[in-house]
Amino acid sequence: MALEKIPNPAPDIPDNGSDHTDSTAYDVEKGEPRRVVEGATGEPDDAHEEVEAMDRGHMQDLERGVSRGSINAGPRKEEDGAAIERVNTRTSLRSTKSRLSRIATTLTSRSRKARLAPKPLPLTDLDNGIVGWESQDDAEMPLNFPERKKWFLISLLASITFISPLASSMFAPGVSFMDKEFGNTSLILSSLCVSIFVLGYVIGPLVLAPLCEIYGRRYVLTGANIFFCVWQIGCALAPSLNTLIVFRFLAGIGGSGCITIGGGVIADLFHPDRRGLASSIYSLGPLFGPVVGPVCGGFVAQRAGWRWVFWILLIASALVTIGIECFTTETNPKVLMDRKTKRLRTKLNRPELISCYNSSGQVHTPAQIIKIGMLRPLKMLFRSPIIFMLSLYMSVVYGLLYLLFTTITNVFITVYHWQPELCGLAYIGLGIGFMAGLIVVGKISDPTVVRMTKANDGVFEPEMRLPACIFFACFVPISFFVYGWTADKGVHWIVPIMGLIPFGFGMMGIFIPIQTYVIDSFPEFAASGVAALTVSRSLFGAFLPLAGPKMYESLGLGWGNSTLGFVAIALIPVPMLIFKFGGTIRKNHPVKL
């Protein structure tokens, strides 16, 4: 008697809402394809493989039962039917258990991570001549670096990013000693000697950002740091005021390297829902450095002389530069893939291979890359209405900070009769505000983005970074009125110092979200986006303080600072408008980079 064909008792496993996909990745080292099962997080799904193994076991059990039935057909028909029924029952129970186990595993994984699904990585496809990553969890991909390594790289980057802005203001308390040595009586030249360093931040990013695309972030950052160190020696040995101004400008160009490259490194290492905290730590330097600088510089200039300010900067920056060169690795995925493509072209003797990031096959010469890269930040700045408005907004606030710097030392010497070495302590109020702002922004930035993305049906928009700016912008004007009028009336020195806290708190909450917004909007060109911000705000930071002495001489501390306060009030609606209309404007005015 012929036995009827029995259908597969293991039913298809339902999707259960997960985004698992099967893909074949080519293992270049072994020279053979291998199957990768990916989950919603882009990681191999072990639970899925376990379910498939159990299904194969069920099929083997059933086939053994069918074989026994075929051999003893006839007399043992009823026993065979019972055996088949038992196999079907056992298979059904195991399949149900497997489905429940898979559902539990998926829910646990999602609950544990509470993160947004990352964008899948482009994989190697040698059949079509494409060189990419070996799998979604390829260890060479910077996004897949261990967490400890990522934060170690960020800490080294944050260290040099603190020292460079520190150098912009650390010399300020020593200007009076420098004027005496060189016989300078011009207030404009004295202010220029300090602010010219920030002007270097305008030129440096336009050159360094495109160099990152050719040589990678590590080599460019190290080269810029060495350039910064060399001109600290020049400043320490400067024989005249004019020479010192030139050397300060060159040092600023080198110091702009960490400011320019940092945003790109953050985009390389972290997914959008993790960039807020990393950006907060990295942004501490550009804001906190100029505040700490006068505190240290006042004591050094008074005790050891103004030239020792530069020797100390040299020692600190040289140590960090050595650490960066010894312990960091390349993070630019395009550069890493270009290097891998070159290796495989030679190893496999296939000159037609191209990088997955250059699927068009178009190859530019280094000169073309530098030209395109130098124009890219300017294109972002002048062709993107959103980048232009945010850059202008941040630049004005940054310029207000440096205008404030022009008064603090003079106020506490003339009004409160402090010694020059103690005047740097007046910046502590700003420092407290920066630290408080850093803590708050670091706590709320990424969770806010995750929450708003889920509420938006899982669609992430860069504008989700900006609601925090609306809240923090309200604190900036407070400081100008409190600090300006209490200093003007000679109120106890603790009051104007405390009056600076809201400005530091508000500026940190403006600076970090805007910078992270640009990184999220242009992740592939994050270095160029940050360069656009750096160029615009550095122009304001370099030249706006030159108008400070005349303005305060005409209006006084009270009305002079009140004028700046009214400007800050007028700027409060800017982040609110960009949050509401920015997405539409950004999509209607795309920038071809």
DOLOKOL-263044 format. One line per field, with one value per residue (C-alpha): residue in three letters; residue number from 1; chain; x, y, z. Coordinates in Angstrom, 3 decimals. Each point is the difference from the previous one (the first is absolute). Layout:
N
type c(ALA_...)
seq c(NUM_...)
mol c(A_...)
x c(X_...)
y c(Y_...)
z c(Z_...)
This chain:
593
type c(MET_ALA_LEU_GLU_LYS_ILE_PRO_ASN_PRO_ALA_PRO_ASP_ILE_PRO_ASP_ASN_GLY_SER_ASP_HIS_THR_ASP_SER_THR_ALA_TYR_ASP_VAL_GLU_LYS_GLY_GLU_PRO_ARG_ARG_VAL_VAL_GLU_GLY_ALA_THR_GLY_GLU_PRO_ASP_ASP_ALA_HIS_GLU_GLU_VAL_GLU_ALA_MET_ASP_ARG_GLY_HIS_MET_GLN_ASP_LEU_GLU_ARG_GLY_VAL_SER_ARG_GLY_SER_ILE_ASN_ALA_GLY_PRO_ARG_LYS_GLU_GLU_ASP_GLY_ALA_ALA_ILE_GLU_ARG_VAL_ASN_THR_ARG_THR_SER_LEU_ARG_SER_THR_LYS_SER_ARG_LEU_SER_ARG_ILE_ALA_THR_THR_LEU_THR_SER_ARG_SER_ARG_LYS_ALA_ARG_LEU_ALA_PRO_LYS_PRO_LEU_PRO_LEU_THR_ASP_LEU_ASP_ASN_GLY_ILE_VAL_GLY_TRP_GLU_SER_GLN_ASP_ASP_ALA_GLU_MET_PRO_LEU_ASN_PHE_PRO_GLU_ARG_LYS_LYS_TRP_PHE_LEU_ILE_SER_LEU_LEU_ALA_SER_ILE_THR_PHE_ILE_SER_PRO_LEU_ALA_SER_SER_MET_PHE_ALA_PRO_GLY_VAL_SER_PHE_MET_ASP_LYS_GLU_PHE_GLY_ASN_THR_SER_LEU_ILE_LEU_SER_SER_LEU_CYS_VAL_SER_ILE_PHE_VAL_LEU_GLY_TYR_VAL_ILE_GLY_PRO_LEU_VAL_LEU_ALA_PRO_LEU_CYS_GLU_ILE_TYR_GLY_ARG_ARG_TYR_VAL_LEU_THR_GLY_ALA_ASN_ILE_PHE_PHE_CYS_VAL_TRP_GLN_ILE_GLY_CYS_ALA_LEU_ALA_PRO_SER_LEU_ASN_THR_LEU_ILE_VAL_PHE_ARG_PHE_LEU_ALA_GLY_ILE_GLY_GLY_SER_GLY_CYS_ILE_THR_ILE_GLY_GLY_GLY_VAL_ILE_ALA_ASP_LEU_PHE_HIS_PRO_ASP_ARG_ARG_GLY_LEU_ALA_SER_SER_ILE_TYR_SER_LEU_GLY_PRO_LEU_PHE_GLY_PRO_VAL_VAL_GLY_PRO_VAL_CYS_GLY_GLY_PHE_VAL_ALA_GLN_ARG_ALA_GLY_TRP_ARG_TRP_VAL_PHE_TRP_ILE_LEU_LEU_ILE_ALA_SER_ALA_LEU_VAL_THR_ILE_GLY_ILE_GLU_CYS_PHE_THR_THR_GLU_THR_ASN_PRO_LYS_VAL_LEU_MET_ASP_ARG_LYS_THR_LYS_ARG_LEU_ARG_THR_LYS_LEU_ASN_ARG_PRO_GLU_LEU_ILE_SER_CYS_TYR_ASN_SER_SER_GLY_GLN_VAL_HIS_THR_PRO_ALA_GLN_ILE_ILE_LYS_ILE_GLY_MET_LEU_ARG_PRO_LEU_LYS_MET_LEU_PHE_ARG_SER_PRO_ILE_ILE_PHE_MET_LEU_SER_LEU_TYR_MET_SER_VAL_VAL_TYR_GLY_LEU_LEU_TYR_LEU_LEU_PHE_THR_THR_ILE_THR_ASN_VAL_PHE_ILE_THR_VAL_TYR_HIS_TRP_GLN_PRO_GLU_LEU_CYS_GLY_LEU_ALA_TYR_ILE_GLY_LEU_GLY_ILE_GLY_PHE_MET_ALA_GLY_LEU_ILE_VAL_VAL_GLY_LYS_ILE_SER_ASP_PRO_THR_VAL_VAL_ARG_MET_THR_LYS_ALA_ASN_ASP_GLY_VAL_PHE_GLU_PRO_GLU_MET_ARG_LEU_PRO_ALA_CYS_ILE_PHE_PHE_ALA_CYS_PHE_VAL_PRO_ILE_SER_PHE_PHE_VAL_TYR_GLY_TRP_THR_ALA_ASP_LYS_GLY_VAL_HIS_TRP_ILE_VAL_PRO_ILE_MET_GLY_LEU_ILE_PRO_PHE_GLY_PHE_GLY_MET_MET_GLY_ILE_PHE_ILE_PRO_ILE_GLN_THR_TYR_VAL_ILE_ASP_SER_PHE_PRO_GLU_PHE_ALA_ALA_SER_GLY_VAL_ALA_ALA_LEU_THR_VAL_SER_ARG_SER_LEU_PHE_GLY_ALA_PHE_LEU_PRO_LEU_ALA_GLY_PRO_LYS_MET_TYR_GLU_SER_LEU_GLY_LEU_GLY_TRP_GLY_ASN_SER_THR_LEU_GLY_PHE_VAL_ALA_ILE_ALA_LEU_ILE_PRO_VAL_PRO_MET_LEU_ILE_PHE_LYS_PHE_GLY_GLY_THR_ILE_ARG_LYS_ASN_HIS_PRO_VAL_LYS_LEU)
seq c(1_2_3_4_5_6_7_8_9_10_11_12_13_14_15_16_17_18_19_20_21_22_23_24_25_26_27_28_29_30_31_32_33_34_35_36_37_38_39_40_41_42_43_44_45_46_47_48_49_50_51_52_53_54_55_56_57_58_59_60_61_62_63_64_65_66_67_68_69_70_71_72_73_74_75_76_77_78_79_80_81_82_83_84_85_86_87_88_89_90_91_92_93_94_95_96_97_98_99_100_101_102_103_104_105_106_107_108_109_110_111_112_113_114_115_116_117_118_119_120_121_122_123_124_125_126_127_128_129_130_131_132_133_134_135_136_137_138_139_140_141_142_143_144_145_146_147_148_149_150_151_152_153_154_155_156_157_158_159_160_161_162_163_164_165_166_167_168_169_170_171_172_173_174_175_176_177_178_179_180_181_182_183_184_185_186_187_188_189_190_191_192_193_194_195_196_197_198_199_200_201_202_203_204_205_206_207_208_209_210_211_212_213_214_215_216_217_218_219_220_221_222_223_224_225_226_227_228_229_230_231_232_233_234_235_236_237_238_239_240_241_242_243_244_245_246_247_248_249_250_251_252_253_254_255_256_257_258_259_260_261_262_263_264_265_266_267_268_269_270_271_272_273_274_275_276_277_278_279_280_281_282_283_284_285_286_287_288_289_290_291_292_293_294_295_296_297_298_299_300_301_302_303_304_305_306_307_308_309_310_311_312_313_314_315_316_317_318_319_320_321_322_323_324_325_326_327_328_329_330_331_332_333_334_335_336_337_338_339_340_341_342_343_344_345_346_347_348_349_350_351_352_353_354_355_356_357_358_359_360_361_362_363_364_365_366_367_368_369_370_371_372_373_374_375_376_377_378_379_380_381_382_383_384_385_386_387_388_389_390_391_392_393_394_395_396_397_398_399_400_401_402_403_404_405_406_407_408_409_410_411_412_413_414_415_416_417_418_419_420_421_422_423_424_425_426_427_428_429_430_431_432_433_434_435_436_437_438_439_440_441_442_443_444_445_446_447_448_449_450_451_452_453_454_455_456_457_458_459_460_461_462_463_464_465_466_467_468_469_470_471_472_473_474_475_476_477_478_479_480_481_482_483_484_485_486_487_488_489_490_491_492_493_494_495_496_497_498_499_500_501_502_503_504_505_506_507_508_509_510_511_512_513_514_515_516_517_518_519_520_521_522_523_524_525_526_527_528_529_530_531_532_533_534_535_536_537_538_539_540_541_542_543_544_545_546_547_548_549_550_551_552_553_554_555_556_557_558_559_560_561_562_563_564_565_566_567_568_569_570_571_572_573_574_575_576_577_578_579_580_581_582_583_584_585_586_587_588_589_590_591_592_593)
mol c(A_A_A_A_A_A_A_A_A_A_A_A_A_A_A_A_A_A_A_A_A_A_A_A_A_A_A_A_A_A_A_A_A_A_A_A_A_A_A_A_A_A_A_A_A_A_A_A_A_A_A_A_A_A_A_A_A_A_A_A_A_A_A_A_A_A_A_A_A_A_A_A_A_A_A_A_A_A_A_A_A_A_A_A_A_A_A_A_A_A_A_A_A_A_A_A_A_A_A_A_A_A_A_A_A_A_A_A_A_A_A_A_A_A_A_A_A_A_A_A_A_A_A_A_A_A_A_A_A_A_A_A_A_A_A_A_A_A_A_A_A_A_A_A_A_A_A_A_A_A_A_A_A_A_A_A_A_A_A_A_A_A_A_A_A_A_A_A_A_A_A_A_A_A_A_A_A_A_A_A_A_A_A_A_A_A_A_A_A_A_A_A_A_A_A_A_A_A_A_A_A_A_A_A_A_A_A_A_A_A_A_A_A_A_A_A_A_A_A_A_A_A_A_A_A_A_A_A_A_A_A_A_A_A_A_A_A_A_A_A_A_A_A_A_A_A_A_A_A_A_A_A_A_A_A_A_A_A_A_A_A_A_A_A_A_A_A_A_A_A_A_A_A_A_A_A_A_A_A_A_A_A_A_A_A_A_A_A_A_A_A_A_A_A_A_A_A_A_A_A_A_A_A_A_A_A_A_A_A_A_A_A_A_A_A_A_A_A_A_A_A_A_A_A_A_A_A_A_A_A_A_A_A_A_A_A_A_A_A_A_A_A_A_A_A_A_A_A_A_A_A_A_A_A_A_A_A_A_A_A_A_A_A_A_A_A_A_A_A_A_A_A_A_A_A_A_A_A_A_A_A_A_A_A_A_A_A_A_A_A_A_A_A_A_A_A_A_A_A_A_A_A_A_A_A_A_A_A_A_A_A_A_A_A_A_A_A_A_A_A_A_A_A_A_A_A_A_A_A_A_A_A_A_A_A_A_A_A_A_A_A_A_A_A_A_A_A_A_A_A_A_A_A_A_A_A_A_A_A_A_A_A_A_A_A_A_A_A_A_A_A_A_A_A_A_A_A_A_A_A_A_A_A_A_A_A_A_A_A_A_A_A_A_A_A_A_A_A_A_A_A_A_A_A_A_A_A_A_A_A_A_A_A_A_A_A_A_A_A_A_A_A_A_A_A_A_A_A_A_A_A_A_A_A_A_A_A_A_A_A_A_A_A_A_A_A_A_A_A_A_A_A_A_A_A_A_A_A_A_A_A_A_A_A_A_A_A_A_A_A_A_A_A_A_A_A_A_A_A_A_A_A_A_A_A_A_A_A_A_A_A_A_A)
x c(0.000_1.510_0.464_-1.448_2.354_-0.085_0.338_2.722_-1.248_2.188_-1.995_1.677_1.179_-1.890_1.852_-1.342_0.816_3.775_2.086_2.137_1.517_2.227_3.063_3.113_3.278_3.194_2.794_3.045_2.480_-1.498_-0.936_-3.538_-3.496_-1.649_-3.575_-0.787_-3.366_-0.580_-2.445_-1.450_3.225_2.227_1.488_-0.021_-3.181_1.048_-3.582_-1.035_2.775_-1.021_-3.599_1.192_2.107_-3.010_-2.118_2.604_-0.107_-3.771_0.227_2.542_-2.273_-2.902_2.030_1.154_-3.639_-1.037_2.829_-1.041_-3.585_1.123_1.961_-2.793_-3.010_-3.069_-0.065_1.316_-2.146_-1.686_3.331_1.528_-2.907_0.386_3.751_-0.579_-2.607_2.447_2.674_-2.469_-1.110_3.580_0.979_-2.962_0.791_3.687_-0.827_-2.397_2.652_2.576_-2.296_-0.694_3.729_0.762_-2.656_1.397_3.556_-1.013_-1.971_2.811_2.579_-2.100_-0.771_3.619_1.391_-2.844_1.793_-0.834_0.652_3.319_0.375_1.310_3.618_0.917_1.446_2.651_-1.265_3.033_-2.180_-0.943_3.418_-1.113_2.206_-1.898_-0.236_0.059_-3.140_-2.193_2.181_3.359_2.557_1.896_-3.007_0.405_-3.702_0.703_3.029_-0.269_-1.612_3.163_2.051_-2.536_-0.038_3.790_0.298_-2.550_1.894_3.268_-1.779_-1.733_3.376_1.613_-3.302_0.201_3.636_-0.474_-2.808_1.870_2.846_-2.377_-0.564_2.786_2.206_-2.600_1.112_3.591_-0.742_0.799_3.439_0.575_-1.014_2.504_2.818_-0.693_-1.059_-3.467_-2.703_-2.680_-3.034_-0.975_3.387_-0.230_-3.440_1.135_2.909_-2.538_-2.775_2.269_0.347_-3.719_0.403_2.209_-3.109_-1.473_2.789_0.970_-3.306_-0.209_3.266_-0.111_-3.538_0.763_3.355_-1.930_-1.585_3.407_2.233_-2.496_-0.799_2.882_2.862_-1.595_-0.749_3.550_1.467_-2.178_0.940_3.714_-0.480_-1.747_2.881_2.685_-1.533_-0.310_3.797_-0.117_-2.347_2.171_3.084_-1.706_2.324_-2.730_-3.735_-0.535_1.838_-2.069_-3.238_1.110_1.085_-3.270_-1.905_2.031_-0.503_-3.739_0.068_1.624_-2.322_-3.034_0.778_-1.684_-2.947_-0.523_0.569_-1.818_-3.493_1.038_1.462_-3.260_-1.976_2.435_-0.288_-3.617_-3.494_-2.353_-1.614_3.420_1.551_-1.526_2.129_3.168_-0.582_-0.586_3.363_1.796_-1.632_1.240_3.379_-1.072_-2.124_1.772_3.538_-0.373_-1.370_2.777_2.683_-0.036_-0.080_3.255_1.520_-0.372_2.120_2.595_0.441_0.258_2.405_2.093_-0.523_-2.278_2.344_-0.429_-3.666_1.121_2.592_-2.694_-2.341_2.813_0.607_-3.685_-0.757_3.131_-0.944_-3.530_1.290_2.311_-2.898_-2.222_2.675_0.776_-3.477_-2.517_-1.058_-1.577_-3.777_-1.006_-1.887_0.563_3.755_0.034_-1.962_2.287_2.990_-1.751_-0.902_3.628_1.146_-2.529_0.803_3.566_-0.814_-2.679_1.539_-3.275_0.689_-3.694_-1.058_-1.554_-0.975_-3.623_0.143_0.976_-2.419_-0.107_3.608_0.955_3.548_1.319_3.611_1.264_-0.059_-3.641_-0.933_1.600_-1.728_-3.401_0.553_0.981_-3.167_-2.286_-0.167_-0.682_-2.739_-1.595_0.256_-1.404_-2.226_-1.764_-2.420_-0.133_3.783_0.309_-2.599_1.391_3.572_-0.999_-1.874_2.880_2.519_-1.809_-0.237_3.684_0.905_-1.933_2.159_3.212_-1.433_-0.630_3.609_1.225_-1.565_0.479_3.700_-0.261_-3.146_1.503_3.241_-1.517_-3.311_0.904_3.783_1.024_3.565_0.489_0.827_-3.376_-2.118_-0.183_-2.062_-2.808_-0.590_-1.056_-3.639_0.099_1.735_-2.715_-2.642_1.798_0.328_-3.659_-1.060_2.210_-1.576_-3.560_0.553_1.856_-2.906_-2.877_1.423_-0.002_-3.098_-1.957_1.006_-0.971_-3.364_-0.847_1.085_-2.293_-2.846_0.731_-0.606_3.694_1.116_2.970_0.297_3.080_-2.315_-0.778_3.275_-1.256_-2.787_2.648_1.311_-3.351_0.233_3.678_-0.175_-2.160_2.885_2.550_-1.435_-0.273_3.754_0.470_-2.503_1.127_3.742_-0.127_-1.998_1.487_3.518_-1.036_-1.315_2.896_-2.134_1.964_2.254_-1.783_-3.187_1.452_1.877_-3.232_-1.710_2.205_-1.325_-3.192_2.023_2.276_-2.974_-1.938_2.903_0.857_-3.623_0.177_3.438_-0.321_-3.419_0.852_3.318_-1.624_-2.773_2.560_1.723_-3.348_-0.989_3.266_1.539_2.158_1.360_-0.130_3.507_-1.006_-3.234_1.841_2.551_-2.820_-1.092_3.592_0.775_-3.051_0.208_3.769_-0.456_-2.336_2.256_3.031_-1.404_-3.014_2.145_1.912_-3.139_-0.323_2.234_-1.664_-3.511_0.551_1.811_-3.045_-2.836_1.602_-0.238_-3.712_-1.437_2.788_-0.824_-3.731_0.372_1.511_-2.824_-2.627_1.786_-0.105_-3.738_-0.644_1.760_-2.130_-2.620_2.652_0.304_-3.788_-0.572_2.635_-1.458_-3.439_0.900_3.559_-0.912_-2.086_2.637_2.799_-1.861_-1.087_3.528_2.384_3.680_1.918_3.337)
y c(0.000_3.369_2.534_3.456_2.965_1.818_3.820_1.801_0.022_2.980_3.083_3.193_2.131_3.297_3.276_1.295_3.538_-0.458_1.095_-3.083_-0.374_-2.638_1.181_-1.575_1.645_-0.944_-0.887_1.330_-1.629_-3.522_0.535_-1.329_1.372_-0.309_0.527_2.758_0.327_3.546_1.429_3.422_1.193_-1.216_-2.740_-3.788_-1.589_-3.097_-0.716_-0.271_-2.504_-2.068_-0.181_-1.185_-2.739_-1.223_-0.059_-2.159_-2.407_-0.233_-0.893_-2.729_-1.519_-0.010_-1.559_-2.807_-0.671_-0.077_-2.404_-2.423_0.142_-0.835_-3.076_-1.535_1.052_-2.169_-1.815_3.052_2.601_1.159_0.184_2.019_2.415_0.420_0.592_2.647_1.678_0.103_1.562_2.624_0.827_0.281_2.123_2.338_0.467_0.670_2.453_1.880_0.090_1.244_2.797_1.086_-0.134_2.136_2.556_0.227_0.377_2.776_1.931_-0.339_1.207_2.997_0.904_-0.317_2.178_2.550_1.386_0.979_-2.534_0.918_0.404_-3.254_-0.018_-0.578_-3.518_-1.475_-1.248_-1.156_-1.445_3.573_1.425_1.745_0.006_0.593_-1.231_-3.745_0.049_2.370_-0.624_0.320_0.854_2.332_2.301_2.891_-0.183_-3.517_0.923_-1.093_2.633_0.375_0.751_2.524_1.998_-0.162_1.559_2.667_0.778_0.544_2.167_1.988_0.594_1.730_1.738_1.498_1.132_1.787_2.360_0.337_1.536_2.565_1.731_-1.157_2.795_2.724_0.779_0.342_2.628_2.886_-1.479_-0.538_3.617_1.239_-2.099_1.042_3.585_-0.436_2.577_-1.043_-1.739_-1.341_-1.697_-1.425_-1.465_-1.231_-1.849_-2.091_-0.349_-0.675_-3.571_-0.560_1.395_-3.015_-2.100_1.588_-1.086_-3.367_-1.880_0.835_-1.878_-2.697_-1.263_-1.139_-1.454_-2.394_-1.549_-0.785_-0.933_-0.789_1.729_-1.387_1.279_3.399_0.452_-0.929_2.313_2.900_-0.606_0.016_3.244_1.454_-1.037_1.460_3.471_0.001_0.030_2.921_1.953_-0.651_1.341_2.820_3.038_2.568_0.604_-0.412_-3.316_-1.200_0.833_-2.006_-2.978_0.056_-0.123_-3.003_-1.753_0.535_-1.753_-3.033_0.164_-0.136_-3.621_-1.550_2.404_-0.951_-3.757_-0.718_0.062_-2.486_-2.376_0.073_-0.819_-2.844_-1.612_0.467_-0.538_3.036_-1.083_-0.061_3.179_2.414_-1.071_-0.300_3.447_1.418_-1.266_1.133_3.453_0.612_1.147_2.770_1.595_-0.884_0.556_3.769_0.267_-1.962_1.747_3.352_-1.748_-1.821_2.771_2.614_-1.924_-1.043_3.488_1.599_-2.541_-1.254_2.549_0.089_-2.128_-2.953_-0.127_-1.378_-2.375_-1.576_-0.282_-1.682_-2.590_-0.848_-0.190_-2.044_-2.633_-0.345_-0.072_-2.896_-1.832_0.514_-1.251_-3.073_-1.143_1.124_-1.772_1.197_0.429_1.376_-2.945_1.293_0.162_-3.441_-1.435_1.680_-1.634_-3.381_0.355_0.692_-3.072_-2.277_1.344_-1.161_-3.212_-1.234_1.589_1.772_3.658_0.590_-0.269_3.159_1.106_-0.318_3.723_0.795_-2.205_2.553_-0.862_3.681_0.622_3.449_1.078_1.304_3.552_-0.398_-1.456_2.955_2.489_-1.664_-0.370_3.646_1.127_-2.452_1.889_3.220_-1.718_-1.211_3.452_2.041_-2.442_-1.661_2.472_-2.109_-0.249_3.725_0.965_-2.346_1.120_3.648_-0.646_-1.915_2.561_2.928_-1.828_-0.983_3.606_1.143_-2.354_1.580_3.493_-0.952_-1.131_3.484_1.522_-2.546_0.539_3.792_0.084_-1.972_1.993_3.495_-0.470_-2.665_0.671_-3.647_-0.948_-1.179_-3.525_-0.249_1.420_-3.375_-1.250_2.287_-2.437_-2.713_1.054_-0.805_-3.282_-1.031_0.809_-2.013_-3.008_0.128_0.337_-2.917_-2.273_0.925_-0.249_-3.288_-1.447_1.106_0.098_-3.643_-1.125_2.901_-1.033_-3.644_1.013_2.415_-2.504_-2.684_2.513_0.786_-3.642_-0.815_2.722_2.037_3.666_2.121_2.803_-2.168_1.320_3.587_0.124_0.299_3.201_1.695_-0.545_0.894_3.122_1.697_-0.038_1.871_3.564_-0.243_0.198_3.219_1.905_-1.439_0.178_3.360_1.981_-1.550_0.691_3.495_0.785_-1.690_-2.650_-2.653_-1.963_-3.320_1.319_0.724_-3.315_-1.849_2.054_-1.694_-3.489_0.225_0.985_-3.035_-2.277_1.333_0.039_-3.645_-0.910_1.891_-1.074_-3.781_-0.591_2.158_-1.747_-3.433_1.102_0.734_-3.360_-1.804_1.929_-0.696_-3.122_-0.758_3.560_0.723_1.499_2.469_0.837_0.724_1.977_2.212_0.716_0.578_2.429_2.168_0.139_0.578_3.058_1.467_-1.099_1.626_3.381_0.739_0.480_2.754_2.134_-0.703_2.744_2.768_-1.237_-0.218_3.344_1.641_-1.848_-1.122_-3.457_0.214_1.060_-1.634_-3.436_0.749_0.595_-3.469_-1.352_1.446_-1.637_-3.332_0.423_0.651_-3.278_-2.208_-0.868_-1.209_-3.628_-0.159_1.011_-2.399_-2.850_0.662_0.751_-1.310_-3.434_1.439_2.579_-2.579_-2.404_2.728_1.427_-2.986_0.798_-1.894_-0.752)
z c(0.000_-1.049_2.744_-0.730_-0.119_3.317_-0.117_1.940_3.614_0.942_-0.993_-1.108_2.860_0.036_-0.193_3.334_-1.034_-0.204_-2.958_-0.523_-3.423_-1.505_-1.860_-1.385_0.937_-1.806_2.408_-1.800_2.385_-0.467_-3.642_0.397_0.506_3.378_1.104_2.479_1.721_1.131_2.458_0.441_1.558_-2.811_2.222_-0.607_1.393_1.937_1.031_-3.659_-0.726_3.036_-1.259_-3.418_1.629_1.983_-3.177_-1.723_2.971_-0.254_-3.676_0.719_2.671_-2.419_-2.807_2.323_0.928_-3.639_-0.856_2.729_-1.295_-3.527_1.079_2.092_-2.096_0.341_3.360_1.913_-1.737_3.203_1.884_-2.820_0.061_3.747_-0.386_-2.645_2.194_2.921_-2.235_-1.251_3.531_1.276_-2.999_0.480_3.688_-0.701_-2.778_2.275_2.720_-2.516_-1.150_3.579_0.786_-3.013_0.922_3.552_-1.312_-2.394_2.628_2.543_-2.503_-0.996_3.584_1.026_-2.742_-0.372_-3.013_-3.542_-2.753_-1.672_-3.727_-1.544_-1.137_-3.670_-0.320_-2.274_-3.362_-1.966_-2.761_-0.873_0.861_3.212_3.089_3.232_3.549_0.667_2.157_1.965_3.066_-1.791_2.693_-2.357_-0.325_2.506_0.897_1.293_2.116_3.666_2.200_2.086_-3.110_-1.285_3.214_0.307_-3.462_0.928_3.226_-1.896_-2.552_2.747_1.692_-2.969_-0.784_3.488_-0.344_-3.327_1.152_3.297_-2.001_-1.489_3.347_2.323_-1.300_0.748_3.600_-1.194_-2.644_2.353_0.719_-3.730_-0.745_2.553_-1.502_-3.607_0.819_-1.513_0.790_-2.524_1.527_-3.434_-0.470_3.509_-0.719_-3.427_1.568_1.918_-2.587_-3.012_1.256_-0.617_-3.533_-0.683_0.621_-3.148_-2.366_1.476_-0.430_-3.716_-0.600_2.673_-0.703_-3.597_1.048_2.270_-3.094_-1.507_2.916_2.758_3.256_2.031_-2.168_-0.571_3.703_0.989_-2.644_1.144_3.639_-0.836_-1.944_3.053_2.285_-2.259_0.009_3.773_-0.047_-2.432_2.277_3.050_-1.822_-1.967_-0.238_-0.804_0.213_-3.754_0.017_2.948_-1.837_-3.068_2.100_1.940_-3.287_-1.215_3.333_-0.404_-3.382_1.606_2.976_-2.285_-0.906_3.019_-0.289_-3.646_0.180_3.261_-1.485_-2.673_2.585_1.979_-3.163_-0.744_3.436_1.079_-1.377_0.138_3.269_1.710_-1.368_2.498_2.968_-2.103_-1.473_3.490_1.246_-3.138_0.108_3.520_-1.351_-2.406_2.729_3.240_-1.326_-0.519_3.551_1.710_-2.066_1.822_3.396_-0.752_-2.095_2.724_2.496_-2.593_-1.481_3.454_1.498_-2.926_-2.788_-3.049_-2.142_2.346_-0.990_-3.360_1.456_2.191_-2.988_-1.929_2.723_0.397_-3.725_-0.741_2.580_-1.375_-3.590_0.853_1.641_-3.045_-2.379_2.117_0.984_-2.621_-3.190_-3.226_0.203_-3.404_-1.589_-3.535_0.495_1.633_-2.927_-2.546_1.683_0.044_-3.682_-0.923_1.953_-1.699_-3.455_0.530_1.885_-2.413_-3.111_-0.728_-0.858_-0.773_3.671_1.442_3.493_1.085_0.818_-3.590_-1.928_-2.822_-0.754_-0.340_1.211_0.935_0.233_3.366_-1.380_-1.053_3.392_1.796_-2.310_0.417_3.744_0.468_-1.759_1.809_3.368_-1.901_-2.031_3.209_1.510_-2.891_-1.917_2.908_1.642_3.170_0.416_-0.707_2.615_2.651_-0.724_0.251_3.238_1.576_-1.266_1.603_3.333_-0.276_-0.791_3.074_2.067_-1.259_0.426_3.601_0.288_-0.937_3.130_2.788_0.716_-0.220_2.187_2.850_-0.059_-0.192_1.851_2.560_0.167_-0.486_-0.816_-3.640_1.141_1.758_-2.821_-1.700_2.936_-1.153_-2.862_2.449_-0.365_-3.707_0.780_2.450_-2.599_-2.675_2.293_1.031_-3.629_-1.020_2.609_-0.953_-3.771_0.357_1.985_-2.228_-3.540_-1.123_1.990_-1.514_-3.513_0.622_1.478_-2.826_-2.642_1.400_0.139_-3.671_-1.046_0.260_-2.438_1.260_-0.950_0.868_1.199_3.031_1.463_0.172_2.631_2.724_-1.619_0.520_3.753_0.378_-2.184_2.631_2.504_-2.140_0.320_3.803_0.512_-1.953_2.123_3.352_-0.686_-1.779_2.547_3.160_-1.290_-1.077_3.500_1.805_1.736_1.918_-2.373_0.599_-1.656_-3.492_0.132_0.790_-2.682_-2.614_0.854_-2.135_-3.069_0.325_0.637_-2.983_-2.425_0.678_-0.738_-3.289_-1.171_0.457_-1.648_-3.022_-0.551_0.383_-2.382_-2.705_0.599_-0.293_-3.134_-1.841_1.609_-3.056_-0.009_3.724_0.002_-2.722_1.821_3.237_-2.029_-1.292_3.573_1.109_-2.821_0.635_3.777_-0.060_-2.204_2.594_2.854_-1.624_-1.045_2.198_3.148_-1.790_0.274_3.716_1.453_-2.043_0.771_3.745_-0.003_-1.607_1.775_3.249_1.546_0.777_-3.335_-1.998_1.391_-0.145_-3.741_-0.326_2.152_-2.336_-2.945_1.845_0.673_-3.691_-0.834_2.288_-2.679_-2.493_1.217_0.429_-3.633_-1.308_2.033_-1.476_-3.614_-0.306_-1.327_-2.818_-0.931_0.126_-2.299_-2.424_-0.271_-0.203_-0.408_-2.674_1.634)
